[in-house]
Amino acid sequence: MALTPRQRRFYTDRCVVYELMLTKDPSTGRLTHKDYPVRQRQVPCYFQISAHSTEIPSFLGAIEADNTFSRDQIHMDGAQIIDRGWIIKNVTREPNGAPSKNFGRYWVISGQPKSVSNRGRRRAFKRQAEAIQFQRPPEGVDPNGLDE
């Protein structure tokens, strides 16, 4: 992945990408297990947190309302593989080593991520995904050992 100079300047957040793996029973076709193995670590990205983000309590902790106006946007390099239902964990640290304000929060990708290609003189090759924020990891995500 080769970030443009502009992306290197703005993509200062780092995240862990968890891929959604579904296991189905071969005879019935029913879902038997949902797992989230780590796909990639320390992915450069940019979190655009929605100003209309409202958190409501749920069994997973506080969760954002699920509508277009409350979803956050996550921008990544255009070559980054990401898909609907995948989990993103923010592992950004400040220059002094302290955790950032969104450190340890989780997002689930909602809908299909968009690819924005290079246009004319502007090199904007990126992946943009809308996501819903969680405070606790969904079941199947191992929260330990990935805070690097």
DRENTIDO-553895 format. One record per residue: residue in one letter; x, y, z of N, C-alpha, C, O in turn. Coordinates in nm, 4 decimals, decimal comma. Layout:
REM DRENTIDO-553895
[site A [X Y Z] [X Y Z] [X Y Z] [X Y Z]];
...
This chain:
REM DRENTIDO-553895
[site M [0,0837 -0,1175 0,0000] [0,0000 0,0000 0,0000] [0,0885 0,1242 0,0000] [0,1753 0,1413 0,0856]];
[site A [0,0645 0,2079 -0,0960] [0,1431 0,3302 -0,1063] [0,0510 0,4495 -0,0875] [-0,0295 0,4815 -0,1750]];
[site L [0,0631 0,5137 0,0248] [-0,0178 0,6317 0,0529] [0,0387 0,7518 -0,0218] [0,1597 0,7626 -0,0416]];
[site T [-0,0493 0,8411 -0,0628] [-0,0060 0,9655 -0,1249] [0,0493 1,0567 -0,0151] [0,0255 1,0310 0,1029]];
[site P [0,1223 1,1624 -0,0511] [0,1726 1,2544 0,0527] [0,0606 1,3128 0,1387] [0,0771 1,3273 0,2598]];
[site R [-0,0512 1,3459 0,0785] [-0,1652 1,3986 0,1543] [-0,2200 1,2938 0,2518] [-0,2506 1,3262 0,3666]];
[site Q [-0,2323 1,1689 0,2068] [-0,2806 1,0630 0,2945] [-0,1833 1,0369 0,4088] [-0,2257 1,0130 0,5218]];
[site R [-0,0524 1,0413 0,3803] [0,0459 1,0214 0,4876] [0,0316 1,1284 0,5946] [0,0535 1,1015 0,7127]];
[site R [-0,0052 1,2503 0,5539] [-0,0217 1,3600 0,6488] [-0,1487 1,3461 0,7317] [-0,1488 1,3790 0,8504]];
[site F [-0,2569 1,2976 0,6707] [-0,3849 1,2924 0,7410] [-0,4188 1,1562 0,8009] [-0,4940 1,1513 0,8983]];
[site Y [-0,3680 1,0473 0,7484] [-0,4011 0,9137 0,7990] [-0,3105 0,8806 0,9177] [-0,2262 0,7912 0,9101]];
[site T [-0,3293 0,9539 1,0268] [-0,2445 0,9375 1,1451] [-0,3006 0,8377 1,2443] [-0,2306 0,7983 1,3376]];
[site D [-0,4262 0,7953 1,2265] [-0,4835 0,6935 1,3146] [-0,4327 0,5558 1,2709] [-0,3928 0,5358 1,1562]];
[site R [-0,4355 0,4626 1,3649] [-0,3975 0,3243 1,3357] [-0,5098 0,2334 1,3841] [-0,5750 0,2610 1,4848]];
[site C [-0,5311 0,1243 1,3104] [-0,6383 0,0331 1,3498] [-0,5993 -0,1113 1,3221] [-0,5071 -0,1404 1,2459]];
[site V [-0,6731 -0,2002 1,3870] [-0,6631 -0,3436 1,3633] [-0,7894 -0,3823 1,2873] [-0,8996 -0,3430 1,3255]];
[site V [-0,7736 -0,4597 1,1792] [-0,8867 -0,5026 1,0969] [-0,9146 -0,6499 1,1258] [-0,8274 -0,7353 1,1096]];
[site Y [-1,0377 -0,6783 1,1687] [-1,0830 -0,8153 1,1945] [-1,1763 -0,8578 1,0814] [-1,2733 -0,7881 1,0515]];
[site E [-1,1478 -0,9708 1,0190] [-1,2293 -1,0216 0,9095] [-1,3432 -1,1076 0,9638] [-1,3236 -1,1847 1,0577]];
[site L [-1,4602 -1,0948 0,9060] [-1,5752 -1,1761 0,9456] [-1,5666 -1,3116 0,8764] [-1,5612 -1,3191 0,7536]];
[site M [-1,5653 -1,4190 0,9559] [-1,5627 -1,5557 0,9031] [-1,6866 -1,6281 0,9548] [-1,7059 -1,6417 1,0756]];
[site L [-1,7696 -1,6741 0,8625] [-1,8907 -1,7463 0,8980] [-1,8728 -1,8940 0,8673] [-1,8268 -1,9307 0,7591]];
[site T [-1,9093 -1,9785 0,9627] [-1,9033 -2,1225 0,9436] [-2,0458 -2,1750 0,9357] [-2,1288 -2,1477 1,0224]];
[site K [-2,0724 -2,2514 0,8295] [-2,2060 -2,3062 0,8105] [-2,2021 -2,4572 0,8162] [-2,1023 -2,5192 0,7795]];
[site D [-2,3106 -2,5161 0,8621] [-2,3263 -2,6608 0,8632] [-2,3428 -2,7063 0,7187] [-2,4333 -2,6582 0,6505]];
[site P [-2,2581 -2,7979 0,6691] [-2,2668 -2,8372 0,5283] [-2,3983 -2,9077 0,4912] [-2,4416 -2,9010 0,3762]];
[site S [-2,4604 -2,9738 0,5861] [-2,5835 -3,0457 0,5525] [-2,7075 -2,9572 0,5553] [-2,7980 -2,9754 0,4740]];
[site T [-2,7128 -2,8614 0,6479] [-2,8313 -2,7761 0,6584] [-2,8109 -2,6372 0,6004] [-2,9079 -2,5705 0,5642]];
[site G [-2,6858 -2,5924 0,5908] [-2,6580 -2,4584 0,5418] [-2,6801 -2,3505 0,6464] [-2,6717 -2,2316 0,6158]];
[site R [-2,7081 -2,3906 0,7686] [-2,7305 -2,2928 0,8762] [-2,5988 -2,2462 0,9351] [-2,5002 -2,3198 0,9393]];
[site L [-2,6001 -2,1217 0,9804] [-2,4830 -2,0633 1,0433] [-2,4570 -2,1311 1,1769] [-2,5453 -2,1373 1,2625]];
[site T [-2,3346 -2,1823 1,1947] [-2,3002 -2,2498 1,3198] [-2,2021 -2,1709 1,4051] [-2,1993 -2,1857 1,5273]];
[site H [-2,1212 -2,0867 1,3403] [-2,0185 -2,0144 1,4168] [-1,9799 -1,8859 1,3437] [-1,9698 -1,8836 1,2210]];
[site K [-1,9586 -1,7801 1,4201] [-1,9125 -1,6519 1,3676] [-1,7819 -1,6191 1,4382] [-1,7759 -1,6190 1,5611]];
[site D [-1,6781 -1,5914 1,3615] [-1,5466 -1,5643 1,4186] [-1,4869 -1,4413 1,3506] [-1,5222 -1,4082 1,2374]];
[site Y [-1,3957 -1,3741 1,4214] [-1,3314 -1,2537 1,3700] [-1,1796 -1,2657 1,3842] [-1,1232 -1,2087 1,4776]];
[site P [-1,1115 -1,3382 1,2945] [-0,9652 -1,3422 1,3022] [-0,9054 -1,2093 1,2560] [-0,9670 -1,1367 1,1780]];
[site V [-0,7864 -1,1783 1,3041] [-0,7186 -1,0541 1,2667] [-0,6727 -1,0647 1,1221] [-0,6047 -1,1600 1,0842]];
[site R [-0,7105 -0,9661 1,0422] [-0,6704 -0,9617 0,9013] [-0,5418 -0,8810 0,8857] [-0,4507 -0,9213 0,8133]];
[site Q [-0,5350 -0,7656 0,9547] [-0,4165 -0,6801 0,9441] [-0,4077 -0,5893 1,0660] [-0,5093 -0,5500 1,1232]];
[site R [-0,2843 -0,5564 1,1049] [-0,2596 -0,4696 1,2200] [-0,1926 -0,3408 1,1756] [-0,1306 -0,3347 1,0694]];
[site Q [-0,2058 -0,2382 1,2583] [-0,1408 -0,1085 1,2361] [-0,1698 -0,0524 1,0969] [-0,0791 -0,0076 1,0268]];
[site V [-0,2969 -0,0553 1,0581] [-0,3395 -0,0023 0,9291] [-0,3553 0,1494 0,9417] [-0,4304 0,1956 1,0277]];
[site P [-0,2861 0,2283 0,8580] [-0,3047 0,3733 0,8627] [-0,4450 0,4089 0,8134] [-0,4905 0,3574 0,7112]];
[site C [-0,5122 0,4961 0,8859] [-0,6482 0,5340 0,8484] [-0,6818 0,6706 0,9062] [-0,6041 0,7305 0,9805]];
[site Y [-0,7996 0,7171 0,8697] [-0,8500 0,8444 0,9193] [-0,9937 0,8228 0,9634] [-1,0777 0,7824 0,8830]];
[site F [-1,0229 0,8491 1,0901] [-1,1579 0,8346 1,1441] [-1,2280 0,9694 1,1373] [-1,1784 1,0685 1,1908]];
[site Q [-1,3424 0,9728 1,0720] [-1,4245 1,0925 1,0654] [-1,5485 1,0635 1,1493] [-1,6439 1,0020 1,1019]];
[site I [-1,5458 1,1087 1,2749] [-1,6522 1,0810 1,3699] [-1,7684 1,1761 1,3449] [-1,7494 1,2974 1,3355]];
[site S [-1,8867 1,1216 1,3345] [-2,0057 1,2005 1,3051] [-2,0414 1,2913 1,4223] [-2,0337 1,2513 1,5384]];
[site A [-2,0803 1,4137 1,3896] [-2,1232 1,5083 1,4937] [-2,2594 1,4699 1,5499] [-2,2940 1,5102 1,6610]];
[site H [-2,3368 1,3925 1,4747] [-2,4701 1,3503 1,5181] [-2,4680 1,2113 1,5802] [-2,5719 1,1471 1,5959]];
[site S [-2,3508 1,1669 1,6144] [-2,3374 1,0345 1,6732] [-2,4011 1,0349 1,8122] [-2,3605 1,1103 1,9007]];
[site T [-2,5003 0,9504 1,8290] [-2,5664 0,9392 1,9593] [-2,5526 0,7966 2,0080] [-2,5852 0,7024 1,9357]];
[site E [-2,5059 0,7807 2,1270] [-2,4868 0,6471 2,1810] [-2,6049 0,6086 2,2681] [-2,6516 0,6871 2,3506]];
[site I [-2,6523 0,4863 2,2482] [-2,7618 0,4342 2,3290] [-2,7137 0,3079 2,3980] [-2,6348 0,2337 2,3395]];
[site P [-2,7576 0,2804 2,5193] [-2,7115 0,1606 2,5887] [-2,7668 0,0338 2,5246] [-2,8795 0,0315 2,4751]];
[site S [-2,6862 -0,0705 2,5266] [-2,7285 -0,2014 2,4783] [-2,6479 -0,3072 2,5516] [-2,5657 -0,2750 2,6374]];
[site F [-2,6714 -0,4335 2,5180] [-2,5973 -0,5413 2,5844] [-2,4504 -0,5405 2,5454] [-2,3699 -0,6039 2,6136]];
[site L [-2,4117 -0,4710 2,4377] [-2,2717 -0,4587 2,3976] [-2,2054 -0,3342 2,4560] [-2,0898 -0,3049 2,4255]];
[site G [-2,2778 -0,2619 2,5392] [-2,2299 -0,1335 2,5880] [-2,2985 -0,0250 2,5082] [-2,4048 -0,0485 2,4507]];
[site A [-2,2404 0,0927 2,5035] [-2,3005 0,2015 2,4269] [-2,2804 0,1752 2,2786] [-2,1709 0,1383 2,2360]];
[site I [-2,3850 0,1940 2,2002] [-2,3798 0,1695 2,0565] [-2,4435 0,2881 1,9857] [-2,5393 0,3471 2,0355]];
[site E [-2,3896 0,3229 1,8687] [-2,4453 0,4344 1,7938] [-2,5782 0,3965 1,7313] [-2,6025 0,2802 1,6990]];
[site A [-2,6638 0,4961 1,7148] [-2,7885 0,4741 1,6430] [-2,7530 0,4371 1,4992] [-2,6569 0,4901 1,4434]];
[site D [-2,8294 0,3473 1,4394] [-2,7970 0,2971 1,3068] [-2,8759 0,3720 1,1998] [-2,9787 0,3238 1,1522]];
[site N [-2,8274 0,4890 1,1627] [-2,8842 0,5604 1,0496] [-2,7724 0,6355 0,9791] [-2,6621 0,6478 1,0325]];
[site T [-2,8002 0,6852 0,8604] [-2,6981 0,7493 0,7781] [-2,6338 0,8691 0,8462] [-2,5155 0,8957 0,8249]];
[site F [-2,7092 0,9416 0,9273] [-2,6571 1,0635 0,9884] [-2,5680 1,0373 1,1085] [-2,4909 1,1251 1,1472]];
[site S [-2,5762 0,9205 1,1679] [-2,4977 0,8934 1,2875] [-2,3789 0,8014 1,2619] [-2,3005 0,7768 1,3536]];
[site R [-2,3633 0,7508 1,1425] [-2,2519 0,6610 1,1126] [-2,1221 0,7386 1,0967] [-2,1195 0,8484 1,0412]];
[site D [-2,0156 0,6794 1,1461] [-1,8830 0,7375 1,1306] [-1,8246 0,6897 0,9981] [-1,8681 0,5885 0,9430]];
[site Q [-1,7263 0,7626 0,9478] [-1,6591 0,7224 0,8255] [-1,5139 0,6897 0,8573] [-1,4485 0,7586 0,9356]];
[site I [-1,4650 0,5830 0,7948] [-1,3260 0,5427 0,8102] [-1,2647 0,5429 0,6708] [-1,3140 0,4762 0,5799]];
[site H [-1,1558 0,6194 0,6552] [-1,0861 0,6302 0,5271] [-0,9561 0,5519 0,5365] [-0,8822 0,5649 0,6340]];
[site M [-0,9278 0,4695 0,4336] [-0,8069 0,3878 0,4288] [-0,7481 0,3945 0,2882] [-0,8086 0,4489 0,1958]];
[site D [-0,6293 0,3381 0,2750] [-0,5652 0,3280 0,1456] [-0,6547 0,2477 0,0505] [-0,7248 0,1563 0,0938]];
[site G [-0,6527 0,2814 -0,0780] [-0,7376 0,2155 -0,1757] [-0,7101 0,0678 -0,1935] [-0,7978 -0,0051 -0,2398]];
[site A [-0,5912 0,0210 -0,1586] [-0,5581 -0,1203 -0,1728] [-0,5989 -0,2029 -0,0509] [-0,5874 -0,3255 -0,0529]];
[site Q [-0,6462 -0,1375 0,0544] [-0,6847 -0,2077 0,1767] [-0,8089 -0,2932 0,1513] [-0,9079 -0,2452 0,0962]];
[site I [-0,8029 -0,4185 0,1914] [-0,9175 -0,5078 0,1769] [-1,0037 -0,4955 0,3016] [-0,9563 -0,5122 0,4140]];
[site I [-1,1308 -0,4661 0,2795] [-1,2262 -0,4510 0,3890] [-1,3646 -0,4790 0,3316] [-1,3886 -0,4560 0,2131]];
[site D [-1,4551 -0,5282 0,4148] [-1,5874 -0,5638 0,3651] [-1,6930 -0,5426 0,4719] [-1,6615 -0,5163 0,5879]];
[site R [-1,8176 -0,5542 0,4319] [-1,9319 -0,5373 0,5216] [-1,9254 -0,6402 0,6350] [-1,8968 -0,7577 0,6122]];
[site G [-1,9525 -0,5939 0,7574] [-1,9539 -0,6820 0,8730] [-1,8191 -0,6988 0,9412] [-1,8123 -0,7563 1,0498]];
[site W [-1,7118 -0,6502 0,8802] [-1,5798 -0,6605 0,9415] [-1,5717 -0,5634 1,0577] [-1,6468 -0,4661 1,0639]];
[site I [-1,4798 -0,5903 1,1502] [-1,4637 -0,5093 1,2704] [-1,3327 -0,4313 1,2618] [-1,2305 -0,4836 1,2173]];
[site I [-1,3375 -0,3057 1,3050] [-1,2198 -0,2190 1,3119] [-1,1996 -0,1798 1,4580] [-1,2941 -0,1383 1,5249]];
[site K [-1,0770 -0,1928 1,5072] [-1,0431 -0,1493 1,6430] [-0,9403 -0,0373 1,6335] [-0,8374 -0,0525 1,5677]];
[site N [-0,9677 0,0738 1,6984] [-0,8753 0,1867 1,6989] [-0,7640 0,1598 1,7999] [-0,7911 0,1379 1,9180]];
[site V [-0,6387 0,1615 1,7537] [-0,5227 0,1409 1,8418] [-0,4254 0,2597 1,8309] [-0,3044 0,2432 1,8461]];
[site T [-0,4790 0,3773 1,8048] [-0,3982 0,4978 1,7876] [-0,3428 0,5455 1,9207] [-0,4138 0,5505 2,0211]];
[site R [-0,2157 0,5804 1,9198] [-0,1505 0,6384 2,0374] [-0,1000 0,7770 2,0028] [-0,0634 0,8043 1,8884]];
[site E [-0,0983 0,8638 2,1017] [-0,0449 0,9988 2,0857] [0,1075 0,9904 2,0719] [0,1657 0,8870 2,1048]];
[site P [0,1729 1,0957 2,0243] [0,3190 1,0938 2,0107] [0,3934 1,0627 2,1410] [0,5039 1,0086 2,1378]];
[site N [0,3330 1,0967 2,2559] [0,3983 1,0679 2,3840] [0,3710 0,9255 2,4326] [0,4157 0,8883 2,5411]];
[site G [0,2981 0,8450 2,3540] [0,2702 0,7056 2,3899] [0,1381 0,6844 2,4609] [0,0969 0,5702 2,4814]];
[site A [0,0711 0,7913 2,4985] [-0,0589 0,7796 2,5656] [-0,1665 0,7376 2,4653] [-0,1584 0,7741 2,3480]];
[site P [-0,2660 0,6624 2,5090] [-0,3745 0,6241 2,4178] [-0,4529 0,7462 2,3697] [-0,4722 0,8418 2,4448]];
[site S [-0,4976 0,7424 2,2447] [-0,5794 0,8518 2,1917] [-0,7193 0,8433 2,2517] [-0,7515 0,7465 2,3205]];
[site K [-0,8022 0,9439 2,2260] [-0,9361 0,9471 2,2860] [-1,0259 0,8354 2,2339] [-1,1217 0,7985 2,3019]];
[site N [-0,9987 0,7807 2,1165] [-1,0789 0,6706 2,0616] [-1,0100 0,5356 2,0745] [-1,0579 0,4365 2,0196]];
[site F [-0,8987 0,5304 2,1458] [-0,8226 0,4070 2,1629] [-0,9097 0,2983 2,2257] [-0,9773 0,3223 2,3257]];
[site G [-0,9076 0,1798 2,1670] [-0,9803 0,0662 2,2224] [-1,1264 0,0589 2,1813] [-1,1963 -0,0341 2,2213]];
[site R [-1,1742 0,1541 2,1029] [-1,3133 0,1486 2,0556] [-1,3220 0,0628 1,9300] [-1,2250 0,0487 1,8556]];
[site Y [-1,4393 0,0062 1,9082] [-1,4635 -0,0833 1,7961] [-1,5682 -0,0245 1,7025] [-1,6598 0,0454 1,7458]];
[site W [-1,5535 -0,0537 1,5741] [-1,6516 -0,0164 1,4730] [-1,6830 -0,1395 1,3901] [-1,5936 -0,2189 1,3609]];
[site V [-1,8081 -0,1566 1,3521] [-1,8459 -0,2617 1,2577] [-1,8824 -0,1919 1,1268] [-1,9585 -0,0951 1,1259]];
[site I [-1,8273 -0,2422 1,0169] [-1,8508 -0,1824 0,8861] [-1,9952 -0,2079 0,8454] [-2,0427 -0,3215 0,8463]];
[site S [-2,0630 -0,1011 0,8100] [-2,2041 -0,1068 0,7727] [-2,2160 -0,0788 0,6232] [-2,1732 0,0265 0,5761]];
[site G [-2,2728 -0,1706 0,5500] [-2,2852 -0,1526 0,4057] [-2,1553 -0,1822 0,3341] [-2,0554 -0,2183 0,3964]];
[site Q [-2,1573 -0,1668 0,2039] [-2,0400 -0,1955 0,1219] [-1,9469 -0,0751 0,1189] [-1,9923 0,0349 0,0874]];
[site P [-1,8175 -0,0913 0,1506] [-1,7228 0,0206 0,1427] [-1,7102 0,0732 -0,0003] [-1,7219 -0,0023 -0,0968]];
[site K [-1,6863 0,2030 -0,0120] [-1,6703 0,2660 -0,1427] [-1,5229 0,2756 -0,1776] [-1,4381 0,2969 -0,0909]];
[site S [-1,4941 0,2595 -0,3049] [-1,3596 0,2836 -0,3557] [-1,3610 0,4133 -0,4323] [-1,4444 0,4323 -0,5208]];
[site V [-1,2697 0,5032 -0,3998] [-1,2553 0,6295 -0,4708] [-1,1229 0,6214 -0,5456] [-1,0166 0,6076 -0,4850]];
[site S [-1,1307 0,6301 -0,6769] [-1,0099 0,6150 -0,7580] [-0,9439 0,7496 -0,7829] [-0,9979 0,8549 -0,7488]];
[site N [-0,8263 0,7434 -0,8430] [-0,7552 0,8660 -0,8809] [-0,8376 0,9403 -0,9854] [-0,8910 0,8800 -1,0785]];
[site R [-0,8469 1,0706 -0,9688] [-0,9260 1,1518 -1,0616] [-0,8416 1,2669 -1,1138] [-0,8075 1,3590 -1,0396]];
[site G [-0,8090 1,2610 -1,2401] [-0,7309 1,3686 -1,2999] [-0,5978 1,3881 -1,2299] [-0,5221 1,2930 -1,2105]];
[site R [-0,5700 1,5116 -1,1923] [-0,4438 1,5426 -1,1248] [-0,4464 1,5036 -0,9786] [-0,3410 1,4848 -0,9178]];
[site R [-0,5655 1,4912 -0,9209] [-0,5739 1,4582 -0,7788] [-0,5669 1,3073 -0,7591] [-0,6475 1,2319 -0,8136]];
[site R [-0,4697 1,2656 -0,6809] [-0,4549 1,1235 -0,6506] [-0,5292 1,0959 -0,5201] [-0,4805 1,1286 -0,4119]];
[site A [-0,6462 1,0361 -0,5311] [-0,7309 1,0144 -0,4136] [-0,7656 0,8675 -0,3969] [-0,8734 0,8352 -0,3469]];
[site F [-0,6772 0,7786 -0,4374] [-0,7041 0,6354 -0,4309] [-0,7253 0,5948 -0,2852] [-0,6297 0,5863 -0,2081]];
[site K [-0,8526 0,5694 -0,2474] [-0,8831 0,5354 -0,1079] [-1,0048 0,4461 -0,0999] [-1,0812 0,4336 -0,1956]];
[site R [-1,0220 0,3836 0,0164] [-1,1418 0,3068 0,0519] [-1,2097 0,3851 0,1632] [-1,1452 0,4291 0,2584]];
[site Q [-1,3391 0,4017 0,1502] [-1,4168 0,4762 0,2487] [-1,5314 0,3873 0,2941] [-1,6091 0,3374 0,2127]];
[site A [-1,5410 0,3677 0,4265] [-1,6443 0,2804 0,4807] [-1,7232 0,3536 0,5881] [-1,6674 0,4288 0,6680]];
[site E [-1,8533 0,3304 0,5884] [-1,9370 0,3797 0,6976] [-1,9394 0,2725 0,8049] [-1,9449 0,1532 0,7752]];
[site A [-1,9352 0,3164 0,9305] [-1,9252 0,2203 1,0395] [-2,0047 0,2666 1,1606] [-2,0296 0,3856 1,1797]];
[site I [-2,0434 0,1698 1,2409] [-2,1171 0,1954 1,3645] [-2,0244 0,1619 1,4805] [-1,9614 0,0561 1,4822]];
[site Q [-2,0166 0,2522 1,5768] [-1,9215 0,2399 1,6865] [-1,9775 0,1602 1,8048] [-2,0946 0,1729 1,8405]];
[site F [-1,8896 0,0768 1,8650] [-1,9200 0,0001 1,9856] [-1,8131 0,0304 2,0896] [-1,6999 0,0631 2,0540]];
[site Q [-1,8471 0,0200 2,2166] [-1,7461 0,0357 2,3212] [-1,6812 -0,0965 2,3570] [-1,5641 -0,1001 2,3947]];
[site R [-1,7565 -0,2056 2,3456] [-1,7040 -0,3389 2,3772] [-1,6921 -0,4200 2,2496] [-1,7647 -0,3952 2,1533]];
[site P [-1,6015 -0,5166 2,2477] [-1,5879 -0,5978 2,1268] [-1,7075 -0,6918 2,1095] [-1,7590 -0,7445 2,2081]];
[site P [-1,7515 -0,7130 1,9866] [-1,8565 -0,8117 1,9624] [-1,8068 -0,9517 1,9964] [-1,6861 -0,9753 2,0019]];
[site E [-1,8979 -1,0430 2,0189] [-1,8618 -1,1806 2,0511] [-1,7813 -1,2398 1,9362] [-1,8196 -1,2268 1,8199]];
[site G [-1,6707 -1,3044 1,9681] [-1,5831 -1,3621 1,8672] [-1,4577 -1,2811 1,8430] [-1,3660 -1,3287 1,7760]];
[site V [-1,4510 -1,1582 1,8965] [-1,3326 -1,0737 1,8816] [-1,2502 -1,0846 2,0085] [-1,3002 -1,0611 2,1185]];
[site D [-1,1227 -1,1208 1,9925] [-1,0330 -1,1297 2,1077] [-0,9775 -0,9910 2,1369] [-0,8977 -0,9398 2,0583]];
[site P [-1,0176 -0,9281 2,2486] [-0,9732 -0,7913 2,2770] [-0,8317 -0,7821 2,3338] [-0,7780 -0,6719 2,3456]];
[site N [-0,7704 -0,8943 2,3690] [-0,6401 -0,8914 2,4368] [-0,5260 -0,9057 2,3367] [-0,5350 -0,9792 2,2383]];
[site G [-0,4203 -0,8340 2,3648] [-0,2959 -0,8524 2,2907] [-0,2872 -0,7786 2,1581] [-0,1889 -0,7964 2,0861]];
[site L [-0,3856 -0,6965 2,1224] [-0,3804 -0,6268 1,9947] [-0,3789 -0,4763 2,0119] [-0,4289 -0,4037 1,9260]];
[site D [-0,3233 -0,4292 2,1198] [-0,3203 -0,2847 2,1459] [-0,1871 -0,2228 2,1082] [-0,1503 -0,1186 2,1624]];
[site E [-0,1136 -0,2850 2,0161] [0,0164 -0,2302 1,9784] [0,0014 -0,1114 1,8876] [0,1012 -0,0526 1,8459]];
